[in-house]
Amino acid sequence: MTQAPDDVRQAIRVRSDLFEKHFAASDAAALVADYYVAEPMMSAPDSSLLRGREAIAALFTEVMKAFVRCRLVQVEVRAGGDLAYEVSRAILEPREPGVEATECRYMIAWRRTSEGWRVEMDFFSWGKLL
């Protein structure tokens, strides 16, 4: 895979903006519906492999209890055909005032579908990427 062309990076950014919007609204179901393929997988800290939208929405529901906002920062996107991967970072703003923001790093596999680019596999870990 090579560096993703601008149209792919932009399509992924648009999808990431939807993620951020739904996260800020604490709407885990809409976040998962707009961001993931029909049968996604996720590897999250302290969790077994999550399969399906329902399991991933349940995880985000819990995360949203502690954080009010999540900003996704694209670092690297590579693509080839209908597949792409992204290595990036997320900055989460805590609900509790005065608490420092939390950062995580993630790598996600994107698939071009009839509904546009969607996440097929999501792996994230707490901590800084760079």
GIZI-V261103 format. One line per field, one symbol per residue. phi: phi as a letter, one per 40 degrees, with the letter a starting at -180 (. if undefined). burial: b if it has 9 or more other C-alpha atoms within 8 Angstrom, else e. A space follows every 10 residues. Layout:
phi: ???
burial: ???
This chain:
phi: .bdccdccdc ccccccccdc cccccfbccc dcccbbccbc babbdfacdc bgcccccccc dcccccbcab bcbcbabbaa gcbabbbabb bbcccccgcc cbbbbabbcb bcbcbgcbcc bbbbachccb
burial: eeebeeebbe bbbebbebbb ebbbebbbee bbbbbbbebb bbbbeeeeeb bbbebbbbeb beebebbbbb ebebeebbbb eebbbbbbbb bbbbeeeeee ebbbbbbbbb bbeeeebbbb bbbbbbeeee
